[in-house]
């Protein structure tokens, strides 16, 4: 059986209010990842700023930019220089009054391959994303990069099995999840542990159910009343955690993924072959009420 490996890099970093400083820092960390052999490098969600959705503030719309635009141009040049694929999470200004939470995918020659706009938009204390973001309309997306066929989903999308299933059925070998999630300072340590465990478990289940690799990249650091829990990780198609980052420290990690394992797992665990697609129509209901 033919084997092919891909070196996936993740950058887990703390952010400050200065957008220029965050971008400059991310460039240095991307260079570090490339120096470690990374071929595909994913940044965390909304890496260019602090997580501004902690409040509803009209001034924050000034952080948005067009996609493609100035930041994708910068990272396109960087990708071409380093011969790496880059996944870049941005606050997109589509037009006056319409904004998205968007992931840009840039191939190793600097080509802008396209973008995925976040579908599931949360609205919770500390996560007021509906104030800023229009739900995505790109559909679920996969990208044929130089090194692998990858799927792109963003943060809150990671809790929905349907999103991972559809993206996997489109042929993704690796699901990337740039993320911004943390613990409120008012929570107990027990609740913190439960939340992180649930977060990692649901994504590992996507790896198992679909027979794919999962790379989840979270931010770290204290911002306002939120302690972003880091803990970025990589899971294989068995759901085994190949790497887990610290909760408090910045991380640049490169993990070699054996894509041959996808075929191995899917042959022996035939979840995709045994799907009863003729029985799944009820999933399109919001809720199945009793008659």
Secondary structure, DSSP 8 states (H G I E B T S, - for coil): ----EEEEEEEE----S-HHHHHHHHHHHHHHHHHTT-SEEEE-TTTTS--GGGS--GGGGGG-B-SSSHHHHHHHHHHHHHT-EEEEEEEEEEETTEEEEEEEEE-TTS-EEEEEE-----EETTEEGGGT-----S-SEEEE-SS-EEEEEEGGGGG-HHHHHHHHHTT-SEEEEEE--EEETTS-HHHHHHHHHHHHHHHHHHHHHHT-EEEEEE-EEEETTEEEE---EEE-TT--EEEE--SSS-EEEEEEEETHHHHHHHHHS-TTTT--GGG-GGGGSS-----
